[in-house]
Structures are given as C-alpha cells and as structure tokens.
C-alpha cells in the first residue's frame, strides 16, 4: 500500500444505464462514468463502481477468499484450545465453518449497506486478549493435564514406568524431534465433552453485549469525538500488546515440533519477502484482449496459504515414513477419521452452542477489544477508499461502517464464532496488487465464504492441520500484529523524551501487570465476587492495561499536538480529502442502495450521523453536476478562482 503507482484512469469508458447506487445484477461487464483522476491515484483496471464480467468476478472473488483464509482459519483453532475442546475434531471443524460463515455475512453487509467499500471482514485478534483473561478465571480454567514424563532410552527400547517397547528404526535429526507429547499419559479426570460449550456461551454473551456499544458508537458518531483525544501514543500500546501478549500461545503450538514450525516460518518469509516480486503466468480474460496469459505475483498474494500447503505436504511424507510416533501432534493421520465423521452439509445458526450467558467482567474486557477494532478499521477505510478509486470517504460512511462492523460482531457472538469481526488489511493490499477495486468482486468473495462454510467436510479438512504448522503461522501473524501497532509511531516525535517514556512505560506495564496478576489471582479479594472478576479480567488484559496507561499519560503530560503526533494523524486524512475532493467519480458511491433517494425527502436525515443526505450540500461534490451556478450554490458564493485554488477542476461530461 505504501508504494502506489502514479497515473490516470483510462478515459472513454462506457456509461452505465443503471444507477450507481444499486448493486449490479446482470452478467454483463459494466463501467461507471469516470473523469480524470488525480495523478497520485493508482491506475485501476476496475474501480469501485465498475463491474468485471461475472466469470472474472468469480475468480477475483475467490482470490479475496484465499487472501483472508490464512488469517481466519488459525483463529478458531486457537479459540478451540482456549475453550478446552481437546481432541473433539468435530467441534473444531464446526468452529472453523462458523467463523467463515459469519465473515461472509459481515463482508456482504459491509459492502452493500455499511461503508460501501470493497473491504473484507474476518475474525479479529483484538478479542483474543480479553478472551484469554476471561477463560483463565478459576471458574473457566481447563482441567490440568498431567505432564508426560520423558521416555528413558535403553538401547533400542523406549521405556516409561519400567514398560519398554521397540522404537521405530527411522531416526530424525535432533532438531526435528520436537518434544515428547506423544509419550503415554497417566489417567486423569475427564471433563464432560460438551463442557467447552459453557465457556463458549460466556464468550458469546460478552461479545454480543460489547458489540452493542460499537453499534451505538457508529449510530451516534461518537468516534469522531473520541478521536480528538485518542492519538498514536494510545493506539500504539493497544495494538502492539495484542501481538506481544500472545507469544506464549505461539510458542506452545510451535514447540510440539520445532522442526516443522521452523520450516513453516521459513516458507512464509521466503514467499512473502524474498519471492514477492516473482510472477507466474496464469490464464486471464479481458474484454479487450480476450483469453490471454497474465503474470501474477502469486507468492505475494498467498504466502500463508502456500506455506501451510508445503509444510502439510512435508508432514504427510514424514508420517508415511514413520518419522513420528503414534499420536504425535505433527502426524497427519492423527485425526483422519474426522473427515469421515463430519457431515457433508451443516448450516451454522445463532445459539448453536446454547443460550449465551453474560457477566459484567467479561463484557468490560471485550470493550477493550471493540475499541481496538474500531481504531484499526478506520485506518483501513481510508486506505481502501484510496486504493479502490473511491471518492474521499464522508463521515456518514465511516459511522455506518463502524455500526455495521458492530452488527457483524454481534452476529459473530450470536452464532458462536468465539471472536468478533474486523476489516482485513491484507485484502486491501490485494486490491493494490490486482488493480481491481470493484465492489462486486468482494461481494462474490463473501458468497464463497458462506457457501464453503456450510460444507462440513471443508471445516473438517482444515481442523486436521498439524499443530506445529499452526504454531509457525502464529509466530508470523502475531509478529505482524505487533509491527502494525508499532507503525503508528511514524506520526509522533521520537526525539521527545516525553513520548519515549509514554511508549516504553505503557508497553512494559502492559506486560508486567497481567503476568503478575495471572500468577497471583488470590491477591485480588474485595469481598465482592463480581468486582473481583472485573478486576482480574481487566488487569490480565494486556491491551487494556497498556492502552489506559498510554491514554492517561498522553492527555495529562504537557505536550503539543505536533509532538504527540495528533497533527500528522489528522493531516493524512485531511490532505487526502483536500487533494481528491471534487475530483472523484460520484458522491453516490457511499449511498445506501434503494433507500437514499427516498431519504432525501426528509431534512431531518441530515442530523442522523450514519445516513447520507444531499438535500442542501454534498458530502463530496458530484462532478457530473458541476457548473458555475451549482458551484456557487454549494460553496455559498465562492468564485471559480477560489475553486481552482482549492484543487477543483472544470470537467466537460
């Protein structure tokens, strides 16, 4: 996204006969009327209101599905472990299908009635920290598993408790041997196999109630007010601590077989960094050129997917060669029966795990995840608008995007996905790579998410991914989450001792306090059970501790807005709007289909923060209606020279 190709959009495209604020339903290729675009915008093959042919839309939609796949499939596998699902493969597969199904619904809603940008919604890591804090409460902790003693080597025999068996004759190098999780385990008390659903209901209830807050923030436009006080020095520790607080989970999965995990990490680095500019010829079709060969940067688009597939293949080979002992986490046949047991078709539905339960402590913890998700998504909206050739995003569209994202989180809680939904930056990057910003393409991608999610075998297949592969993916992904958080420091003055103190202290205290409280939960005793739970959940949620400390110090310690990074933060959005204002395609890009024209009859609509209203003034001027009289009306008497000085440009349509 950082390196944008300069150029202008091609001219002379066919006009649409249908209104641009309605979703395309035909199979024909459609092109919206365009005018010259600023030179700092990427040259797109299809911009936001343009529609590729249906077959090309299907292919590009499936590409968006594959792009979001790697970040989404890992989440339910991690959540399953937190919920103490254990070896219940069917439950894992159902969780995988549920998160994809809900992501499809959320993406469809966001593209059609939400922010109206080609933006993909998927599972978010922002909810993991409060979920972990909730599920580590004594009430919800998983039953302890006795540690497996290491086998004693006696010649060619492997012994445990004086019982010796023949060892396999195939020996791996020492760095591939991993730990000894495959050793026999003493009998233990077994929990009710459906007890994990009780934990899920608690998580569901917290997500549902916390999501209502996000809906309210979007409906009332509150975020615009909050962003006056929330700056980079608050956002940096919040997002950074999401990644840092998960390092032990990544290590736990990777340590089941460090060799396989390392192989996965190396592949991701190879594909995403060293081979990102390597192109591969693939068949393509366009109206002008017909069927032809196009070179695509496949490794840059799907590094996680390719790494998982190659590492999975290695595990298959090593399993067939007898390199892993029975029930070893890296074996590919460990859960092979799951593919036979899983149903062919299963549609996720609200309340599938039972009626959600609500506790105050859980809800307050989830609010931190909600706020982090909102802040991250706002940045994604601006990036997506720029890369897809959309007009500058008006405030009503941002508010509506936050509102619909809250609805997506609410649905995620109701369906029992175990996490909320948020916008996916990797799919925004894919728009810049493919030069296709069409909204229709992402709508097709959402349909792939929902259709494949009702195939029970689909979820079962990916529930069998060996654990060390997931560990390798976690290390890469959590590292990227941490880096995204730190990238917000580009706006602040890093030569300021004030800023360095706030950054360092807030991140460090966000690691220290949760670690200590986890080990000393008994210290928190206020004689009020509910208050105890609230304090434990908040103080063991790294992003909440670090974020609140950073926020408090940032607004109380003396410092100018320039020093704090607030000015640069605003300039990015303001300059983007100033440069592109009155230069874009149509204000109707962000209108709600079918209802916007009806809403214009009622002046009170202008006071509803998430609804578009063009009765008196336009959020972004429509260049198709631009003439001197219209401009005088809109700008309240400003002359044409003032318009040109502000970047306006006369256009003959």
Secondary structure as UniProt FT lines:
FT   TURN            20..21
FT   TURN            39..40
FT   TURN            48..49
FT   HELIX           54..82
FT   TURN            83..84
FT   TURN            86..87
FT   HELIX           89..112
FT   STRAND          121..123
FT   HELIX           125..127
FT   HELIX           128..135
FT   TURN            138..140
FT   STRAND          152..154
FT   TURN            155..156
FT   STRAND          157..160
FT   TURN            161..162
FT   STRAND          163..166
FT   HELIX           174..176
FT   TURN            181..182
FT   TURN            193..195
FT   HELIX           196..220
FT   HELIX           222..226
FT   TURN            227..229
FT   HELIX           232..244
FT   TURN            245..246
FT   HELIX           247..254
FT   TURN            255..256
FT   HELIX           258..269
FT   HELIX           270..274
FT   TURN            276..277
FT   STRAND          280..286
FT   TURN            287..289
FT   STRAND          290..296
FT   HELIX           298..301
FT   HELIX           303..320
FT   TURN            321..322
FT   TURN            326..327
FT   TURN            329..330
FT   TURN            334..336
FT   HELIX           337..341
FT   TURN            350..353
FT   HELIX           360..387
FT   TURN            388..389
FT   HELIX           395..415
FT   STRAND          421..423
FT   HELIX           425..434
FT   HELIX           439..453
FT   HELIX           456..463
FT   HELIX           467..486
FT   HELIX           487..491
FT   TURN            494..495
FT   HELIX           497..519
FT   HELIX           521..523
FT   HELIX           529..539
FT   HELIX           542..556
FT   HELIX           561..564
FT   HELIX           566..580
FT   TURN            581..582
FT   HELIX           587..590
FT   TURN            593..595
FT   HELIX           596..599
FT   TURN            600..601
FT   HELIX           603..607
FT   TURN            609..610
FT   HELIX           623..625
FT   HELIX           628..634
FT   TURN            635..637
FT   HELIX           640..645
FT   TURN            646..647
//
